[in-house]
Amino acid sequence: MTIRFMTDPHEMRAMAGRFEVHAQTVEDEARKMWASSMNIAGSGWSGQAQATSYDTMGQVNQAFRNIVNMLHGVRDGLIRDANNYEQQEQASQQILGS
């Protein structure tokens, strides 16, 4: 990562893209985890134990969902900041050019 990262809108957008890829990876892995946990206990495990397992997996799934939301928040913030920075740069150039 270069020193110009925080002042280069193109680099900020590129980093936003990386956060999107990470979010998609977490989401895909969470989906696989959830699918593999369904009926994992088989016929010999039911009742309270099965309910507890589903509850635990639900909490883990929610934790992954929270991570995805945070990654999307960072992505959105980088894009917003890149747009704002470009607008400020254009306004400054117009002022200096007049």
Secondary structure, DSSP 8 states (H G I E B T S, - for coil): --GGGGG-HHHHHHHHHHHHHHHHHHHHHHHHHHHHHTTTTGGG--THHHHHHHHHHHHHHHHHHHHHHHHHHHHHHHHHHHHHHHHHHHHHHHHHH-
